[in-house]
Amino acid sequence: MPRADILTLAIKQAMPEWSSTRMSRWLGVSSRTLQRWLATGSGQIDEAEIPADLRDKITQQAHLIEEIDLAGQLDHFIKQQLDNGVDREVLAAWMAHRYKVLVQREID
């Protein structure tokens, strides 16, 4: 698998839901720079455009997420709360609230 494919997969693993605003903020680059990196037309990322330190940041986070099974842990927590009788919308509202507490801004 070409390295660009691996980086594309790593981005999807690190941030399965993202906006260009969130991704550019996370990587510390302008939205325009991020758009240039993503505008390959193939759906892949042109790794040559991304500085090595940011490639490392992306892959490190992807490996960490996989290692700790973050998705599995979150799914387990959600199932527990649903089993406890917490309504889906109430749980989602609390998760949105905690997002705001965590990053100190509205969901974008």
C-alpha positions as a printed NumPy array, in Angstrom:
array([[  0.   ,   0.   ,   0.   ],
       [  1.488,   3.386,  -0.932],
       [  2.411,   5.639,   1.976],
       [ -0.244,   8.223,   1.018],
       [ -2.89 ,   5.535,   1.461],
       [ -1.534,   4.772,   4.928],
       [ -1.636,   8.463,   5.88 ],
       [ -5.198,   8.786,   4.576],
       [ -6.242,   5.806,   6.691],
       [ -4.414,   7.23 ,   9.709],
       [ -6.326,  10.503,   9.398],
       [ -9.625,   8.618,   9.237],
       [ -8.609,   6.571,  12.285],
       [ -7.474,   9.584,  14.304],
       [-10.492,  11.72 ,  13.378],
       [-13.4  ,   9.706,  11.991],
       [-15.617,  12.813,  12.003],
       [-13.932,  16.04 ,  11.093],
       [-14.449,  19.355,   9.446],
       [-11.701,  21.253,   7.69 ],
       [-11.877,  23.793,  10.529],
       [-11.323,  21.118,  13.179],
       [ -8.588,  19.352,  11.221],
       [ -6.688,  22.544,  10.393],
       [ -6.936,  23.687,  14.026],
       [ -5.635,  20.299,  15.225],
       [ -2.704,  20.361,  12.797],
       [ -2.006,  24.07 ,  13.328],
       [ -2.318,  25.053,   9.669],
       [ -4.661,  27.335,   7.773],
       [ -7.843,  25.943,   6.259],
       [ -6.501,  26.828,   2.815],
       [ -3.326,  24.803,   3.402],
       [ -5.392,  21.824,   4.51 ],
       [ -7.637,  22.148,   1.454],
       [ -4.558,  22.147,  -0.807],
       [ -3.332,  18.922,   0.847],
       [ -6.741,  17.306,   0.346],
       [ -7.321,  18.517,  -3.211],
       [ -5.625,  15.637,  -4.982],
       [ -8.816,  14.551,  -6.753],
       [ -8.173,  10.923,  -5.806],
       [ -9.52 ,  11.124,  -2.273],
       [ -5.995,  10.517,  -1.02 ],
       [ -3.673,  12.919,   0.699],
       [ -0.5  ,  14.039,  -0.995],
       [  1.966,  13.091,   1.732],
       [  4.753,  15.056,   0.076],
       [  2.812,  18.239,   0.888],
       [  2.524,  17.482,   4.618],
       [  5.507,  18.252,   6.87 ],
       [  7.069,  15.237,   8.592],
       [  6.157,  16.437,  12.092],
       [  2.474,  16.586,  11.137],
       [  2.62 ,  13.176,   9.455],
       [  4.101,  11.865,  12.708],
       [  1.37 ,  13.565,  14.755],
       [ -1.347,  11.992,  12.611],
       [  0.104,   8.487,  12.66 ],
       [  0.91 ,   8.659,  16.388],
       [ -2.68 ,   9.532,  17.218],
       [ -4.031,   6.828,  14.896],
       [ -1.845,   4.2  ,  16.579],
       [ -2.858,   5.392,  20.035],
       [ -6.575,   5.317,  19.179],
       [ -6.196,   1.783,  17.853],
       [ -4.077,   0.627,  20.806],
       [ -6.527,   1.805,  23.463],
       [ -9.586,   0.844,  21.369],
       [-11.161,   4.239,  21.882],
       [-14.134,   3.4  ,  19.65 ],
       [-14.786,   0.205,  21.601],
       [-14.543,   2.021,  24.924],
       [-16.946,   4.728,  23.791],
       [-19.351,   2.157,  22.332],
       [-19.265,   0.242,  25.627],
       [-19.984,   3.422,  27.617],
       [-22.876,   4.37 ,  25.328],
       [-24.376,   0.877,  25.543],
       [-24.109,   0.944,  29.343],
       [-25.977,   4.239,  29.517],
       [-28.67 ,   3.079,  27.104],
       [-29.022,  -0.112,  29.171],
       [-29.348,   2.119,  32.271],
       [-32.341,   3.768,  30.604],
       [-30.734,   7.019,  29.502],
       [-32.523,   8.224,  26.364],
       [-30.392,   8.521,  23.199],
       [-31.144,  12.232,  22.794],
       [-30.36 ,  12.949,  26.448],
       [-27.09 ,  11.031,  26.164],
       [-26.223,  12.842,  22.93 ],
       [-26.947,  16.195,  24.59 ],
       [-24.583,  15.31 ,  27.431],
       [-21.898,  14.222,  24.987],
       [-22.266,  17.508,  23.09 ],
       [-22.005,  19.368,  26.395],
       [-18.837,  17.485,  27.304],
       [-17.385,  18.287,  23.883],
       [-17.841,  21.967,  24.694],
       [-16.245,  21.489,  28.107],
       [-13.339,  19.534,  26.601],
       [-12.441,  21.914,  23.766],
       [-14.121,  25.072,  25.069],
       [-16.152,  25.797,  21.942],
       [-19.261,  24.673,  20.086],
       [-19.162,  21.595,  17.89 ],
       [-18.054,  22.558,  14.387]])
